[in-house]
């Protein structure tokens, strides 16, 4: 493979602010933080298009950002672990507004093998997303992690200036889903209806596969009116720390599996057998990656399995033995 081949990750990055009884710490967050190393291990250059400020740059995420840190600040996810239950809020949501691809982003899209769209909020609007997908080569894979479009913020702010985060209806589905070959969500993104929603979306948009990750129970692939359930890949018990960014890593591993298809990534994504094969591979490789992290990071304190969320609730992918929390 040509070492210059690249993947563009577009959407949002954030600062994860973790509040505990011992104090507050800040770290770089977002799917890109967890996806880029996976793509790099697969031999691809991961380039990131996301609005950010000097505060994110100072945290040393090690990402190849396509644009400079020209915002006054960066989207902040505040995770308060001081109570019985974790609470989550967002500060500076206005800093996350993603505009049309500019002169530094458009050339990267034009040569990318894939676009991974990874919003943390319901932004941008479909017409902006369409500008990103239109700039890609015809054969480039288009994959979206839906979590941002399934979140909404309270209008009111708390004592720290944060907006509480709640579930949201994916009202942009008719405009957004046809832009992508694959859409991925967790069954915890929509606690009361992830599978019903995925089934309806896939039936309404048969050219887009919808994948629901189910933690230790596996994954479900929706294509048209068909559903295929895949089991977990057993790697034994996983340490909570190993589950950090697991869903994001699954998205990157799935991208690699589709890019490796002899038929080409888009053809593989649209072929039921090829897609299921790719999901099965991504399930296995993600589980093995998490197991390796359990071995190498045992004893460390963790953040969470999903971007923008501190403290792990569960895996968001499907290694058997990782209990829901």
Helices and strands as residue ranges (DSSP letters): E 6-12, E 14-20, E 23-29, H 31-41, E 45-51, H 54-57, E 64-65, E 76-80, E 87-91, G 93-96, H 106-110, E 112-118, H 126-134, E 141-145, G 146-150, E 151-153, E 163-167, H 173-176, G 177-179, E 182-186, H 194-204, E 209-213, G 215-217, E 219-223, E 226-230, E 233-234, G 240-243, H 246-259, H 265-270, H 272-297, E 319-320
